[in-house]
Amino acid sequence: MSLLDTPIARLDGSPGTLGDLTGGGPALLVNVASRCGLTPQYTGLEELQQAYGARGFTVVGVPCNQFGGQEPGTSEEIAEFCSATYGVSFPMTEKVEVNGEARHELYRSLVEVPNEKGETGDVQWNFEKFLLAADGSVVARFNPGVEPQDPTLVTAIKSQLS
């Protein structure tokens, strides 16, 4: 089964798969939080969506409250915050767990992918990034501190665009 076939609901609760959210193109999956020191990365993520969305690329935000309780809001509160504060236009999933026993199925595969330092394992913090090719294969993993406009990340995204 491809990662794209993994069931995951949208933030509004409507059912779907990861492939429904990515629209058949390359995607950047990011576990996000509204009350984190890294939350301003939403600005850069939206810039990526605007810059490359017309070429089939999609950022997918995956809210998670596992790191310091920094995403405590309801789906409605998360949607309002992202829209009003950062003008987020990219799709968001339901709030999920990315680590531990209740880890969402999607992240069971993702954590096996090494990051730029060759490390695998649990998601380290909010705003860890996974770049997927259009076929759902994982191309790269970036630590939370890697900004959306980092040249290495942007180059990796561009390499996946047709």
C-alpha positions as CSV (number, residue, x, y, z in Angstrom):
1,M,0.0,0.0,0.0
2,S,1.3,3.5,-0.9
3,L,1.4,6.2,1.7
4,L,-1.1,8.0,-0.5
5,D,-3.7,5.3,0.3
6,T,-3.4,6.0,4.0
7,P,-6.8,7.1,5.5
8,I,-6.6,10.5,7.2
9,A,-9.5,12.9,7.8
10,R,-9.3,16.6,6.9
11,L,-9.3,19.1,9.7
12,D,-13.1,19.5,9.2
13,G,-13.5,15.8,9.9
14,S,-14.4,14.8,6.4
15,P,-12.9,11.4,5.5
16,G,-10.2,10.9,2.9
17,T,-6.7,9.7,2.2
18,L,-3.4,11.3,2.1
19,G,-3.6,11.2,-1.7
20,D,-6.8,13.1,-1.6
21,L,-5.0,15.9,0.3
22,T,-1.9,15.9,-2.0
23,G,-3.9,15.9,-5.2
24,G,-1.5,13.6,-6.9
25,G,1.5,15.8,-6.8
26,P,4.6,16.1,-4.6
27,A,3.8,17.2,-1.1
28,L,5.5,18.4,2.1
29,L,3.9,16.9,5.2
30,V,4.5,19.0,8.3
31,N,3.3,18.3,11.9
32,V,2.2,21.7,13.0
33,A,1.2,23.5,16.2
34,S,-0.3,26.9,16.9
35,R,1.5,27.8,20.2
36,C,5.1,26.8,19.4
37,G,8.2,28.9,19.0
38,L,8.4,27.5,15.5
39,T,4.8,28.5,14.6
40,P,6.0,31.4,12.5
41,Q,7.2,28.8,10.0
42,Y,3.5,28.8,8.8
43,T,4.5,32.0,6.9
44,G,7.2,30.1,4.9
45,L,5.0,27.1,4.4
46,E,2.3,29.3,2.9
47,E,5.0,30.9,0.7
48,L,6.0,27.5,-0.6
49,Q,2.3,26.7,-1.3
50,Q,1.9,29.9,-3.2
51,A,5.2,29.5,-5.1
52,Y,4.8,25.9,-6.2
53,G,1.1,25.0,-5.9
54,A,0.3,25.8,-9.5
55,R,2.9,23.2,-10.4
56,G,1.1,20.4,-8.5
57,F,2.9,20.8,-5.1
58,T,1.0,20.8,-1.9
59,V,1.9,21.5,1.7
60,V,-0.1,19.4,4.1
61,G,-0.4,20.6,7.7
62,V,-0.8,17.8,10.3
63,P,-1.8,19.3,13.7
64,C,-0.3,17.5,16.7
65,N,-0.5,18.3,20.4
66,Q,2.2,15.9,21.6
67,F,5.0,18.4,22.1
68,G,4.5,20.6,25.1
69,G,0.7,20.7,24.5
70,Q,1.3,23.4,21.9
71,E,-1.8,22.5,19.7
72,P,-4.6,22.3,22.3
73,G,-7.3,23.8,20.2
74,T,-10.4,22.2,18.5
75,S,-10.4,21.7,14.8
76,E,-12.4,24.9,14.4
77,E,-9.9,26.9,16.6
78,I,-6.9,25.5,14.6
79,A,-8.6,26.4,11.3
80,E,-9.4,29.9,12.4
81,F,-5.9,30.5,13.8
82,C,-4.2,29.3,10.7
83,S,-6.5,31.3,8.4
84,A,-6.6,34.5,10.4
85,T,-3.0,34.7,11.5
86,Y,-1.1,33.2,8.6
87,G,-3.5,33.1,5.7
88,V,-3.0,29.3,5.3
89,S,-4.5,28.0,2.1
90,F,-3.0,24.5,2.1
91,P,-4.9,21.5,3.4
92,M,-4.8,20.5,7.0
93,T,-5.5,17.0,8.5
94,E,-7.3,16.1,11.6
95,K,-5.2,16.4,14.8
96,V,-3.1,13.2,15.2
97,E,-0.4,11.7,17.3
98,V,3.0,11.3,15.5
99,N,4.8,9.3,18.2
100,G,4.0,6.6,20.7
101,E,1.4,3.8,20.9
102,A,-1.3,5.9,19.3
103,R,0.9,7.1,16.5
104,H,-1.2,7.6,13.3
105,E,-0.7,5.0,10.6
106,L,0.9,7.6,8.3
107,Y,3.7,8.3,10.8
108,R,4.4,4.6,11.3
109,S,6.1,4.6,7.9
110,L,7.4,8.2,8.0
111,V,9.5,7.7,11.1
112,E,11.5,5.0,9.4
113,V,12.9,7.5,6.9
114,P,16.3,9.1,7.8
115,N,16.6,12.9,8.1
116,E,19.4,14.9,6.6
117,K,21.7,13.7,9.4
118,G,20.9,10.0,8.7
119,E,18.8,9.6,11.8
120,T,15.5,7.7,11.9
121,G,13.0,7.3,14.7
122,D,10.4,9.5,16.4
123,V,9.4,12.9,15.3
124,Q,11.6,15.3,17.3
125,W,9.3,18.3,17.7
126,N,6.6,20.4,15.9
127,F,7.4,21.4,12.3
128,E,9.3,18.3,11.3
129,K,9.0,18.0,7.5
130,F,8.6,15.0,5.1
131,L,8.9,15.6,1.4
132,L,6.9,13.1,-0.7
133,A,7.2,12.4,-4.4
134,A,4.0,12.4,-6.5
135,D,3.9,8.6,-6.2
136,G,3.9,8.8,-2.4
137,S,7.5,7.7,-1.8
138,V,9.4,9.7,0.8
139,V,12.2,11.8,-0.8
140,A,13.6,13.5,2.3
141,R,13.0,14.3,5.9
142,F,13.9,17.6,7.5
143,N,14.3,18.5,11.2
144,P,12.0,21.0,12.8
145,G,14.6,23.8,12.8
146,V,15.0,23.6,9.0
147,E,13.1,26.7,7.8
148,P,10.7,26.4,4.8
149,Q,12.9,28.7,2.7
150,D,16.1,26.7,3.5
151,P,17.9,26.3,0.1
152,T,18.3,22.5,0.7
153,L,14.5,22.1,1.3
154,V,13.6,24.3,-1.7
155,T,16.0,22.5,-4.0
156,A,14.5,19.2,-2.9
157,I,11.0,20.4,-3.6
158,K,12.0,21.8,-7.0
159,S,13.5,18.4,-7.9
160,Q,10.0,16.9,-7.6
161,L,8.2,19.3,-9.8
162,S,7.4,18.5,-13.4
